[in-house]
Structure formats: structure tokens, C-alpha cells
Amino acid sequence: MTMTQQNIAIIGAGIIGMMCARTLRDQGHTVTLYNKDGFPSTSSASYIAGGMLAPYSEIDHMTPDFIGACLHSIDLWRDFIKPRPDVHFTDKGSLLIAHQEDLHMLQRFAHHLPNDENKNVWETLSRPQLEDKESALPSKFQQGLWLKQEAAIHPQNVISALHDEFTQDEGMTLIAQSVTPNDIAGHFDHIIDARGDGAMHDDQNLRGVKGEIAIVHNPDVTFTHTVRIMHPRYPLYIVPRRDHVYMIGATQIETSQDDALSLRSAMELLSTLYSLHPSFADAKILGFHTGIRPSYSDNLPRITQRDNIITCNGTYRHGILLAPSLAEGVANAVQGTKINPIYTKPLPNRTQKVA
Ligand SMILES: Cc1cc2nc3c(=O)[nH]c(=O)nc-3n(C[C@H](O)[C@H](O)[C@H](O)COP(=O)(O)OP(=O)(O)OC[C@H]3O[C@@H](n4cnc5c(N)ncnc54)[C@H](O)[C@@H]3O)c2cc1C
């Protein structure tokens, strides 16, 4: 199919807006990117996100028909990083572990994983196998699960790399301004609305789910896999970044208020790190960050279209994971070709009439 070059506006420079801009630019379109807080968008949820590309770890938070799209998206991330060596990416899989008193949670979690007799997707690890993967893991962790196809990417590296490319690209215009699709209607062939939680005033179906993370530097220990510690309240992950920097997160709180991190959350995050390895007691805290996950009632993302406005939102805990695949879907919508139907399902309407 031959593609006509279009004049496209994108509102929002989080991971969704940036990856849509990159995909549409690569297809030869002219792109104008609006972002209310300038570039790169350091206050977006995307900028502070963990960057786990972890569909199986997140199996409780999505429907099984999303797994294929997630694995495809991880492949697209693999292609993305090839010409961009500054973007930190690892695909050694994730390790799931539990303290002795929470072992039942690990065992229960394994029941949610797909049957996998050939051990292509996941494997239960004994203590020696666990030690083989992460020699620093203390002996109190006697068992683990290895989710082999999972990966992690550093979202800030992605956003910075794309920002650098866009500023040198004549086909791209970056405008630091808050706009709505209605404000700029009539000026573009298509408008992509990627405002994340910034669209909540216009979309009554969106809600915010706050997440909090801590970043620490610990030169005294080396972990190379994403490690998830089973936690009674929410999944907590430790994601190793370059130079012995570790991210721990994230909390999950039903609120749209992006205010400061609470003392309770800080204690939970830091004590989990300390419980992973005692050397974290001397780690340096590099920062605490909070962000709002834009979410629909079923916590699944949507691509919707009204006239020439295409909206991509509701990525909840999975915006980094799914961004390349969603950007592909948005580009298909621009061209008028088929979008993966998992992204276009109507929202569930569970409201009952009051008699
Ligand atoms: C703590 C935390 C950890 C997370 N960890 C992971 C993870 O490990 N893996 C994963 O896949 N996902 C993770 N997520 C989820 C992921 O961050 C989100 O799903 C994703 O970032 C949402 O991207 P977005 O581009 O839709 O929204 P955002 O990142 O919020 O970006 C929206 C952008 O739109 C701009 N904007 C808003 N309104 C306007 C306007 N009117 N005009 C112009 N610009 C506007 C904002 O300034 C912002 O730059 C995490 C989220 C949080 C909070």
C-alpha cells in the first residue's frame, strides 16, 4: 500500500506520544508534538517508570489475549535499541522470590502461569539454580521462579534518545504548550491524543493510580536480573540499572493526586530493599519519584478514533511494555488499516440501573 504523507499532531510526550511520533516520523509523516511541561517530559509517568517489560509477572493484571502483543512489543524494543547503544536494555528474564512466610504467594502465583512442559516460558528454580543466576541472593531465599522471556528497558534513556533525534529532525516540530484536541482541530490531517492522565477532564472513564519508586546506588552488591519480591500489598520489583543503580517500586494507590511520597511508602520500599540484601543499608538514596498511571476500569489500554482524532490511553501498569505495539496500532489507525482488536474493545459497562 502506498502511503500519503500526512500532517500529524501528537499531544503528550510521554512514552506513548514519543513512540507514536517516532513510528509516524519513520513512515514519512510530518509530526508536531505538543507537551505541556516542555521536552523531555520529566514530569510524565513514563519518565519515572520502572521499565519492566514483564507480561508474565503481570499476568494478574491483564487478560491472556495480551500476552502475544506484549511479546511482540518486547521484540520491537529489541529492534529499537539496536542503533541506540545508550539505551539500557536487558532480556535475561525476571526472578520471582519470596520470604519464607510468603512462599505460599509464590506457589499460588505459579498456578496463574501457562502450562509450560518444555520450560520455554518459566521454570521453578532450586536454591543452587537461583544462586547460579544471582550469586548475591542471601540463602534465606530457597526457591524462585524464572520468567525467561521478560526484559527491562530504561524509560528515561528512551525518552532522552528520542528527544535528541527529534530536535535534529526537520520533519518534527516540538511545541511546549498545553492544548486539547479541540484547540488544534482543523489544522492537521490527524491528531493523536496521548495525554495520559492529563486527559482525565475530557474522558470520564479514565482514573489515576498512583505509583511511587525509590532509586538507590549500591556499589556493594551486583544484581543483573529484575527481581520481584512477593509482597502482600502490591508487586515490588528491584530493577538493576547501569553502574550499580537500582530502582525499587512501585506502590499502587487509587488516587489521581500526584503529591509527595508518603513516609509509609518510603519505609516499605526501602525495607524491601534491605530485606533483599543487607548491603542496601549503606546504599545512597538518589531519589524518590511518584507518577500517575492512566487507567480504565479494566486496567487495559485502548486505541479509539473519533473523526480524525485518535486516542491512545489507559496503559495502567503496562505503558512502557506496550508502547511500541500501541504505536504500531496508532500508525495503522492513521493509515486506515486494521488495529489489533485487543486495543479496540469497548469499555465494560458494569453500571446497573437503580430501581
Ligand atoms: C511508579 C510507576 C512505575 C511504572 N512502571 C512501569 C513498568 O515497569 N513497566 C511498564 O510497562 N509500565 C510502568 N508504569 C506505567 C507507565 O509508566 C504508564 O503506563 C505510561 O508511562 C503512560 O504513558 P503515557 O504516555 O500514556 O502518559 P504519561 O507518561 O503520563 O505522558 C503524558 C504526557 O502528556 C502531557 N500532557 C498532558 N496533558 C497535556 C496537554 N493538555 N497538552 C500537552 N501535553 C499534555 C504530559 O505532560 C505528559 O508528558 C509505571 C508507572 C508508574 C507511575
The ligand as a Gaussian input file, in Angstrom:
#p B3LYP/6-31G(d) Opt

LIG

0 1
 C        5.818000       4.346000      39.507000
 C        5.435000       3.759000      38.182000
 C        6.123000       2.648000      37.704000
 C        5.773000       2.098000      36.463000
 N        6.477000       1.030000      35.990000
 C        6.167000       0.506000      34.784000
 C        6.917000      -0.575000      34.257000
 O        7.863000      -1.051000      34.881000
 N        6.568000      -1.082000      33.036000
 C        5.529000      -0.567000      32.310000
 O        5.253000      -1.070000      31.216000
 N        4.801000       0.473000      32.788000
 C        5.092000       1.013000      34.002000
 N        4.356000       2.047000      34.504000
 C        3.203000       2.523000      33.733000
 C        3.658000       3.509000      32.676000
 O        4.509000       4.448000      33.257000
 C        2.439000       4.199000      32.060000
 O        1.554000       3.211000      31.586000
 C        2.887000       5.078000      30.897000
 O        4.004000       5.841000      31.266000
 C        1.796000       6.030000      30.437000
 O        2.340000       6.733000      29.343000
 P        1.577000       7.937000      28.642000
 O        2.490000       8.444000      27.590000
 O        0.202000       7.498000      28.267000
 O        1.360000       9.012000      29.808000
 P        2.416000       9.965000      30.515000
 O        3.717000       9.320000      30.677000
 O        1.747000      10.488000      31.737000
 O        2.604000      11.151000      29.477000
 C        1.576000      12.050000      29.178000
 C        2.223000      13.327000      28.663000
 O        1.205000      14.198000      28.201000
 C        1.493000      15.514000      28.631000
 N        0.229000      16.246000      28.667000
 C       -0.837000      16.014000      29.478000
 N       -1.827000      16.880000      29.194000
 C       -1.378000      17.670000      28.186000
 C       -1.940000      18.745000      27.454000
 N       -3.182000      19.181000      27.697000
 N       -1.206000      19.330000      26.486000
 C        0.054000      18.896000      26.213000
 N        0.636000      17.887000      26.879000
 C       -0.073000      17.269000      27.844000
 C        2.150000      15.337000      29.985000
 O        2.939000      16.469000      30.309000
 C        2.995000      14.086000      29.735000
 O        4.256000      14.443000      29.226000
 C        4.695000       2.640000      35.717000
 C        4.021000       3.762000      36.199000
 C        4.386000       4.323000      37.421000
 C        3.653000       5.539000      37.910000

